[in-house]
Amino acid sequence: CPERPVCPDAMQGYPYPMIPRGELREELAEAEHEQWMRWAKNLIPELKQLVQHHHGREEEAGNCHCKSCDRIKRWEKLFIPYSELTHEQKEQDRKEADIVLGKVKQALLLAKEGK
């Protein structure tokens, strides 16, 4: 299914037969997006204060194209549910999910070995 691709490396030795592989990866990707939104929403007020200080007036900052202003505008467009992200945007979260799956796999293998 193109909406739920599975990275073979991340899923090799998949330890959760009761949860379909693609579903777990997608659940983790969605959780990653939600976590990122919380982080970014907490950071944006600080960025806006820095921008306002840099520009001197809020009105000027709205028309600015400096890195910080562009980042704020780009991030705010991504404050949407995971299901509404583009395929490319979801892939970024899936890459993060693959990292988590790899860590879980490593921990389970170590536990199985008794380490």
N, C-alpha and C positions, 0 to 999 in steps of 0.2 A: 504494500500500500504506500503510495508516494507521500501521504501525510504522516506516516509513521515508519520511516526508514530505520533500520537496525544496523548499527555498526558491529560487524562480526568480531572484531578484536575485543570490544568492550563486553560482548555477550558470551564469549567463549567460556565454557564451564559455568554457565548461568545457574546460580544456586536456588532460584525460586520457581520451581515448576508450576506452582499454583497461580502465578501471575504471568500472563503472556509477556514475553520479552519487550516487544514494542510498546506495550502499555506502561510498563514500569519506566522505561526510558522517557516516554512522553510525560508521565506524571512528574518525574524528576525535572524535566526541562521546564514544565509549567511552574513548578516550585522555584526553580532558579530564576525565572522571569519575575515572579512575585517578590522574591527576595531582593533582586536587583532594583525593582521599582521602589521598595521600601527604602533601600540604601540611597538611591538617587533622589527621591523626594525629600529625604532628610538633608542631603548635601546641597540641593538647589538653593535654598534660602541663603546659605553662606556664599555660594557663588554669586547670587544676585546682589548681595551686600558688597562684595568685592567689585563687581561690575559697576554698581552705582557709585562707589567710592572712586573708581577709576575714571568714570565718565563725568561725575559731578552731578548729573541729573538723570532721573529715571527715563525721561523722554528720549534722551540721546541714546541710551542703552538699547531701546527697542529697535532702532534702525542700525545698530552696530553689527559688524561682521567679524569682530575679533574672535579668537578661539573660544573664550569663555561664553560669549553670547551665542555663538553657533552651537556649542555643546548643549547649552540650556534649551535652545529651540529644538535641537535634534532629540534630546532626551524626553522632553515634554510630549513630543509626537508619539513616543513609545509607551506612554502611560496608558496602555489599553490592555484588555484581557489577552492572554496568550493565544486564545483561539482566533483573534483578529490580526495577529502578526502575519507578515508575509512568510513564505516558505524559507527565504534566506534569513530572515530575522529569527525564525524558529530554530534554524540550524545552529545559530550561535548558542542558544540555550541548550540544544541537544549535545553540543560539544562539551559543555559544562556538565551535563548529566553523565556523559561518558566518563568523565574524570571521576565522578562520584561512584559510578558502577565499578570502575577499575579499583578504586580504594576499598570498596565493599568486598569485591572478589579477593583482593589481596588479604584483607583481614580474615575472611572466612577460610582461606587456604592456610593461613598461619594458625588459626584456631583448630582446624582439622589436624594439623601437624602437632598440635599441643604446645605451641610456642607463645 
